[in-house]
Amino acid sequence: MRARSALRAERLNHARDVWVQVPALPDAVRRMVRECGISPRQAYRDLQAARRLRAPVPIPEATIAFTVKLSRRLVRELRVQAARTGLSLSAIVSRALTMQLARSRGRG
């Protein structure tokens, strides 16, 4: 998933740059097709999305799988939190670890 989201963000940023350089939509579509190897339809979609951007899209940081052992209770609580917030388990754990590590650095 990360690779797809990173590629999408990079393509949207490229489309944003193309809009600045090539204001005519047909020319911009052709350039996106040539430079990104995508279909004209996808180029059009990307250019339309890029037109609405006020700033470049941040490129997601690469992630890796990391296995940890947690108590059943904690996993149950994580799943409840995920269902309530709509966040993934990974997002919840990443946020919690980031906050904990930041607090730990502050005490260093």
Beta strands, then each sheet from edge to edge (+ up, - down):
end
